[in-house]
Amino acid sequence: MEKQEVFNILAEVCQDDVVIENPDIDLFEEGLLDSFGIISLLVEVEGRLGITVPITEFTREEWNTPNNIATKLAERE
């Protein structure tokens, strides 16, 4: 899995390319990701990357930026 793949999925879910341009942006503080978006993200990640992340393991503190999300997903590969 490449970071760019994760960033592309995030850009689709967030409907904003800023996540690609600024991979350290806080998705929650900027209003780019909410509860519904989290579910959409996890469904897309599982479907496209084959990585399952239980919702109970998704915390806003650890999964708040595109870079953090890519790192967390790489750990699960």
PyMOL commands that set and color helices and strands:
alter all, ss='L'
color gray80, all
select helices_A, chain A and resi 3-14+18-21+35-49+55-57+66-76
alter helices_A, ss='H'
color red, helices_A
deselect
rebuild
show_as cartoon
